Amino acid sequence: MQHSNDERGEEDNRLIIYPYGDSFMDATYVVRQLNKIVNNYWRGPWNSYSSTPKQVKDLWWNEFKRKFNWNEMEEDEVRRIFKKKAGDHIQNVMNKAKRSQGKPDFITGDDWTEIKRIWESEKNMQRSEQNKKNRASSSLEGSATYAGGSINIGEHKKRMANELGTEPTYIATFERTFEKKVKTWISDQAKAIKEKYDELLMSTAIGGDGGAESELVVDHMALWVEASGGMKRGKIFGMGSLSRVYTTKVTTSSSSGAAISRRTQLDEQVTQELTQLRHLLVEKDEEIRVVKEQMSHKDEEMRVVKEQMSQKDEEMRVVNERHKSLESQMQLVLRHLNLNPDEVPPVPPTNQIGDGHNDDQ
């Protein structure tokens, strides 16, 4: 969450931090400050994070927020890492104090007495024995040892990138954190897993075409996971805090693959539907073409009928004009003869007049 002091009118000078696997970028400084917060407010006989009262955990968290800032989208991830690092610190303090039987300066005398009593309890002793068995059974030949000191693998990888000027390979990071200064492996387990990885890598290279491009498709992380025996309790041997980065990538890749598969199905469905629509449009276009052709024929028939009617109208007009002309001529004749038009019988049709004229002759 973007924690800001703007509401109080103050400038926010807190350091912005970024989650990285099971830790933070610039983890050394951030974790050191986190440990100081836990130490300063350690008031009780707590020998683990889970046994710490909620109000104290909230106090630690609020103090942490006073020092650091982060993207609001990463709030849950930052808090998860905070809990893990606080728990790791408490466990480290307790383990060191148990070995030395010396009280840490920030723990009161009464709390120290109670903590020792808890350690000596039968229940805690049984749990400790079981934890030893679990640690022993998780390795190939006993427990593996980390040679990276108090710095986690993620921070080592970042420092190597600064030294080399480029992102180091995971194998180079593993060699730095699991090899001694004399170039011997810190444990038989680390040596055996590295040898198994080399065998898998060689087998993969032989299975390809042996060229440079075959190297590009090798999934080194997948080979390492196989060589190390796979993921156990969310962890991969030799990856440390980077285990979560890898598993997140795998999950994202799997989700992306499912999304791509779903997208392919949708694309095929859309293509099929578009094909059907095209066929339907072609059919409709043909129907429209036929209808237009039929309408064109009808238009032509109407045009012919109109022309015929126009010719008939013209013939009627000529006949009417001739009739009017004859009537006008008859009026002139009657006026010339000084006859009353009402007393004159109607003029017979032209053919009858002609016939009467022929009879008189």
C-alpha positions as CSV (number, residue, x, y, z in Angstrom):
1,M,0.0,0.0,0.0
2,Q,1.3,3.5,-0.8
3,H,1.6,4.8,2.7
4,S,1.8,8.6,2.5
5,N,2.1,11.4,4.9
6,D,0.4,13.8,2.5
7,E,-2.7,13.9,4.7
8,R,-0.5,15.4,7.5
9,G,1.2,17.8,5.0
10,E,4.5,16.1,5.5
11,E,7.0,14.9,2.9
12,D,7.3,11.1,2.7
13,N,11.0,10.3,2.9
14,R,10.7,6.6,3.5
15,L,12.8,4.2,1.5
16,I,10.8,2.4,-1.3
17,I,11.4,-1.3,-1.2
18,Y,10.6,-4.1,-3.7
19,P,9.7,-7.8,-3.0
20,Y,12.1,-10.3,-4.6
21,G,11.4,-14.0,-4.1
22,D,11.3,-14.6,-0.3
23,S,13.2,-11.4,0.4
24,F,13.6,-7.8,-0.8
25,M,15.8,-6.0,-3.2
26,D,18.7,-4.5,-1.1
27,A,17.8,-7.1,1.4
28,T,20.7,-6.6,3.7
29,Y,19.7,-3.1,4.8
30,V,16.0,-3.8,4.9
31,V,16.3,-7.0,6.9
32,R,18.8,-5.3,9.3
33,Q,16.2,-2.6,10.0
34,L,13.5,-5.2,10.4
35,N,15.6,-7.1,12.9
36,K,16.2,-3.9,14.9
37,I,12.4,-3.2,15.1
38,V,11.8,-6.7,16.4
39,N,14.6,-6.4,19.0
40,N,13.5,-3.0,20.2
41,Y,9.9,-4.1,20.9
42,W,10.7,-7.6,22.1
43,R,8.9,-7.7,25.4
44,G,7.9,-11.2,26.3
45,P,9.0,-14.9,26.5
46,W,8.5,-15.5,22.8
47,N,10.6,-18.1,21.1
48,S,8.8,-17.9,17.7
49,Y,6.8,-15.6,15.5
50,S,3.7,-17.6,15.9
51,S,3.9,-17.5,19.7
52,T,4.1,-13.7,19.6
53,P,0.8,-11.9,20.6
54,K,-1.0,-10.2,17.7
55,Q,-0.7,-6.7,19.2
56,V,3.0,-7.0,19.3
57,K,3.1,-8.3,15.7
58,D,1.0,-5.3,14.6
59,L,3.4,-3.0,16.5
60,W,6.4,-4.5,14.6
61,W,4.5,-4.1,11.3
62,N,3.5,-0.5,12.0
63,E,7.0,0.4,12.8
64,F,8.2,-1.2,9.6
65,K,5.7,0.9,7.7
66,R,7.1,4.0,9.3
67,K,10.5,3.3,7.8
68,F,9.6,1.8,4.4
69,N,7.2,2.4,1.5
70,W,6.1,0.2,-1.4
71,N,3.7,-0.2,-4.3
72,E,0.1,-0.7,-3.0
73,M,-0.3,-3.7,-5.4
74,E,2.5,-5.5,-3.5
75,E,1.1,-5.0,0.0
76,D,0.3,-8.6,0.6
77,E,3.6,-9.8,-0.7
78,V,5.6,-7.3,1.4
79,R,3.7,-8.4,4.5
80,R,4.3,-12.1,3.7
81,I,8.0,-11.5,3.4
82,F,7.9,-9.3,6.6
83,K,6.4,-12.2,8.6
84,K,8.9,-14.7,7.2
85,K,11.9,-12.5,7.9
86,A,10.7,-11.6,11.4
87,G,10.1,-15.3,12.1
88,D,13.6,-16.2,10.7
89,H,15.2,-13.5,12.9
90,I,13.4,-14.8,16.1
91,Q,14.5,-18.4,15.2
92,N,18.1,-17.3,14.6
93,V,18.2,-15.4,17.9
94,M,16.7,-18.4,19.8
95,N,19.1,-20.9,18.1
96,K,22.1,-18.8,18.9
97,A,21.0,-18.2,22.5
98,K,20.3,-21.9,22.9
99,R,23.7,-22.9,21.8
100,S,25.5,-20.3,23.9
101,Q,23.1,-20.3,26.8
102,G,23.6,-16.6,26.8
103,K,20.8,-14.1,27.2
104,P,20.4,-11.6,24.3
105,D,20.7,-8.0,25.5
106,F,17.2,-7.0,24.4
107,I,15.5,-9.8,26.3
108,T,14.7,-9.1,30.0
109,G,15.8,-11.5,32.7
110,D,12.3,-12.7,33.5
111,D,11.5,-13.3,29.9
112,W,14.8,-15.2,29.5
113,T,14.0,-17.4,32.5
114,E,10.6,-18.3,30.9
115,I,12.1,-18.9,27.5
116,K,14.6,-21.4,29.0
117,R,11.8,-23.1,30.9
118,I,10.0,-23.5,27.6
119,W,13.1,-25.0,26.0
120,E,13.4,-27.5,28.7
121,S,9.8,-28.7,28.5
122,E,9.2,-32.2,27.3
123,K,6.9,-31.1,24.5
124,N,9.6,-28.8,23.1
125,M,12.2,-31.4,23.4
126,Q,10.1,-33.9,21.4
127,R,9.5,-31.3,18.7
128,S,13.2,-30.5,18.5
129,E,14.0,-34.2,18.0
130,Q,11.4,-34.4,15.3
131,N,12.8,-31.3,13.5
132,K,16.3,-32.9,13.6
133,K,14.9,-36.0,11.9
134,N,13.1,-33.9,9.3
135,R,16.2,-32.0,8.4
136,A,18.3,-35.2,8.2
137,S,15.8,-36.9,5.9
138,S,15.6,-34.0,3.5
139,S,19.2,-34.4,2.3
140,L,20.9,-37.0,0.2
141,E,23.8,-37.6,2.5
142,G,23.1,-35.7,5.6
143,S,22.3,-32.0,5.9
144,A,23.5,-29.6,3.2
145,T,25.4,-26.4,4.4
146,Y,25.0,-22.9,2.9
147,A,28.3,-21.1,2.3
148,G,26.8,-17.7,1.5
149,G,26.9,-16.5,5.1
150,S,24.1,-14.2,6.4
151,I,23.4,-12.9,2.9
152,N,20.6,-14.7,1.0
153,I,21.0,-16.1,-2.5
154,G,19.0,-13.3,-4.1
155,E,21.3,-10.7,-2.7
156,H,24.4,-12.7,-3.8
157,K,22.9,-12.8,-7.3
158,K,22.4,-9.1,-7.3
159,R,25.9,-8.4,-6.1
160,M,27.3,-10.7,-8.8
161,A,25.3,-8.8,-11.4
162,N,27.0,-5.6,-10.3
163,E,30.4,-7.2,-10.3
164,L,30.0,-8.8,-13.8
165,G,28.0,-6.1,-15.4
166,T,25.4,-8.7,-16.5
167,E,22.9,-11.1,-15.0
168,P,24.8,-14.1,-13.6
169,T,23.6,-17.6,-14.5
170,Y,21.9,-19.6,-11.7
171,I,24.7,-22.2,-11.8
172,A,27.3,-19.4,-11.2
173,T,25.2,-18.2,-8.3
174,F,24.9,-21.7,-6.9
175,E,28.7,-22.3,-7.1
176,R,29.3,-19.0,-5.3
177,T,27.0,-19.9,-2.4
178,F,27.7,-23.6,-2.1
179,E,31.4,-23.9,-2.8
180,K,34.2,-23.2,-0.3
181,K,37.0,-20.7,-1.1
182,V,39.2,-23.6,-2.0
183,K,36.7,-24.6,-4.8
184,T,35.4,-27.7,-3.0
185,W,31.8,-28.3,-2.4
186,I,30.4,-27.4,1.0
187,S,28.6,-30.8,1.2
188,D,28.3,-34.1,-0.6
189,Q,24.7,-33.3,-1.4
190,A,25.6,-30.1,-3.3
191,K,28.3,-32.0,-5.2
192,A,25.9,-34.8,-6.1
193,I,23.2,-32.5,-7.3
194,K,25.6,-30.4,-9.4
195,E,27.0,-33.6,-11.0
196,K,23.4,-34.8,-11.7
197,Y,22.6,-31.5,-13.3
198,D,25.7,-31.7,-15.5
199,E,24.6,-35.2,-16.7
200,L,21.1,-34.0,-17.5
201,L,22.6,-31.0,-19.4
202,M,24.9,-33.2,-21.4
203,S,22.0,-35.6,-22.2
204,T,19.9,-32.7,-23.4
205,A,22.6,-31.3,-25.6
206,I,23.2,-34.7,-27.2
207,G,19.4,-35.1,-27.7
208,G,19.5,-31.8,-29.7
209,D,21.4,-31.1,-32.9
210,G,24.5,-30.2,-31.0
211,G,24.6,-26.7,-32.5
212,A,24.5,-23.4,-30.8
213,E,20.7,-23.0,-31.2
214,S,20.0,-26.2,-29.3
215,E,21.6,-24.6,-26.3
216,L,19.1,-21.7,-26.4
217,V,16.1,-24.0,-25.8
218,V,17.6,-25.7,-22.7
219,D,15.6,-24.9,-19.6
220,H,18.4,-24.8,-17.1
221,M,16.1,-24.2,-14.1
222,A,13.9,-27.2,-15.1
223,L,17.0,-29.4,-15.3
224,W,18.2,-28.1,-11.9
225,V,14.8,-28.8,-10.3
226,E,14.9,-32.4,-11.7
227,A,18.5,-32.9,-10.5
228,S,17.7,-31.7,-7.0
229,G,14.8,-34.0,-6.6
230,G,12.0,-31.5,-7.2
231,M,10.3,-29.0,-5.0
232,K,9.8,-29.9,-1.3
233,R,7.6,-27.8,0.9
234,G,7.7,-24.9,-1.5
235,K,11.5,-25.0,-1.7
236,I,14.1,-26.1,-4.3
237,F,17.5,-27.1,-3.1
238,G,20.1,-24.4,-3.8
239,M,17.6,-21.7,-4.7
240,G,16.9,-20.4,-1.3
241,S,14.8,-17.2,-1.5
242,L,14.7,-17.5,-5.3
243,S,12.5,-20.6,-5.0
244,R,9.4,-18.4,-4.9
245,V,10.6,-16.4,-8.0
246,Y,10.9,-19.7,-9.9
247,T,7.6,-21.2,-8.8
248,T,5.9,-17.9,-9.6
249,K,7.3,-18.0,-13.2
250,V,6.2,-21.6,-13.5
251,T,2.7,-20.8,-12.3
252,T,2.6,-17.7,-14.6
253,S,3.9,-19.8,-17.5
254,S,1.3,-22.5,-16.9
255,S,-1.5,-19.9,-16.6
256,S,-0.2,-18.2,-19.8
257,G,-0.2,-21.6,-21.5
258,A,-3.8,-22.2,-20.4
259,A,-4.7,-18.7,-21.6
260,I,-3.0,-19.2,-24.9
261,S,-4.9,-22.6,-25.3
262,R,-8.2,-20.9,-24.5
263,R,-7.3,-18.0,-26.9
264,T,-6.6,-20.6,-29.6
265,Q,-10.0,-22.2,-29.1
266,L,-11.7,-18.9,-29.1
267,D,-9.9,-17.9,-32.3
268,E,-11.0,-21.2,-34.0
269,Q,-14.5,-20.6,-32.9
270,V,-14.6,-17.1,-34.2
271,T,-13.1,-18.2,-37.5
272,Q,-15.7,-20.9,-37.8
273,E,-18.5,-18.4,-37.1
274,L,-17.1,-15.9,-39.5
275,T,-17.0,-18.6,-42.2
276,Q,-20.6,-19.4,-41.6
277,L,-21.5,-15.7,-41.7
278,R,-19.7,-15.3,-45.0
279,H,-21.7,-18.2,-46.5
280,L,-24.9,-16.7,-45.2
281,L,-24.0,-13.3,-46.7
282,V,-23.3,-15.0,-50.1
283,E,-26.7,-16.7,-50.0
284,K,-28.4,-13.4,-49.1
285,D,-26.6,-11.6,-51.8
286,E,-27.8,-14.1,-54.4
287,E,-31.4,-13.8,-53.1
288,I,-31.1,-10.0,-53.4
289,R,-29.7,-10.3,-56.9
290,V,-32.6,-12.4,-58.0
291,V,-35.1,-10.1,-56.5
292,K,-33.5,-7.1,-58.1
293,E,-33.5,-8.9,-61.5
294,Q,-37.2,-9.6,-61.1
295,M,-37.9,-6.0,-60.2
296,S,-35.9,-5.0,-63.3
297,H,-38.2,-7.1,-65.5
298,K,-41.3,-5.6,-63.8
299,D,-39.9,-2.2,-64.4
300,E,-39.4,-2.9,-68.1
301,E,-43.0,-4.3,-68.4
302,M,-44.3,-1.1,-66.7
303,R,-42.2,1.0,-69.0
304,V,-43.8,-0.8,-72.1
305,V,-47.3,-0.4,-70.7
306,K,-46.7,3.3,-70.0
307,E,-45.5,3.8,-73.6
308,Q,-48.6,2.0,-74.9
309,M,-50.8,4.2,-72.8
310,S,-48.9,7.3,-73.9
311,Q,-49.5,6.3,-77.5
312,K,-53.3,5.8,-76.9
313,D,-53.4,9.1,-75.1
314,E,-51.8,10.8,-78.2
315,E,-54.3,9.1,-80.5
316,M,-57.2,10.3,-78.4
317,R,-55.8,13.8,-78.3
318,V,-55.6,13.8,-82.2
319,V,-59.2,12.5,-82.4
320,N,-60.5,15.1,-80.0
321,E,-58.7,17.9,-81.9
322,R,-60.3,16.8,-85.2
323,H,-63.7,16.6,-83.6
324,K,-63.3,20.1,-82.2
325,S,-62.1,21.3,-85.6
326,L,-65.2,19.9,-87.3
327,E,-67.5,21.5,-84.7
328,S,-65.9,24.8,-85.3
329,Q,-66.3,24.5,-89.0
330,M,-70.0,23.6,-88.6
331,Q,-70.6,26.7,-86.5
332,L,-69.1,28.9,-89.1
333,V,-71.3,27.3,-91.9
334,L,-74.4,27.7,-89.8
335,R,-73.7,31.3,-89.1
336,H,-73.0,31.9,-92.8
337,L,-76.4,30.3,-93.7
338,N,-78.1,32.3,-91.0
339,L,-79.4,29.1,-89.4
340,N,-80.2,28.4,-85.8
341,P,-77.7,25.7,-84.6
342,D,-80.5,24.2,-82.3
343,E,-82.6,23.5,-85.4
344,V,-79.9,21.8,-87.3
345,P,-79.8,18.0,-86.9
346,P,-76.6,16.7,-85.5
347,V,-73.8,16.0,-87.8
348,P,-73.6,12.2,-88.5
349,P,-70.3,10.4,-88.3
350,T,-67.9,11.0,-91.1
351,N,-68.5,7.6,-92.8
352,Q,-72.3,8.2,-92.8
353,I,-72.0,11.6,-94.4
354,G,-69.9,10.1,-97.1
355,D,-72.4,7.3,-97.7
356,G,-75.4,9.8,-98.1
357,H,-73.3,11.9,-100.5
358,N,-72.8,8.8,-102.7
359,D,-76.6,8.0,-102.7
360,D,-77.5,11.4,-104.0
361,Q,-75.2,11.0,-106.9
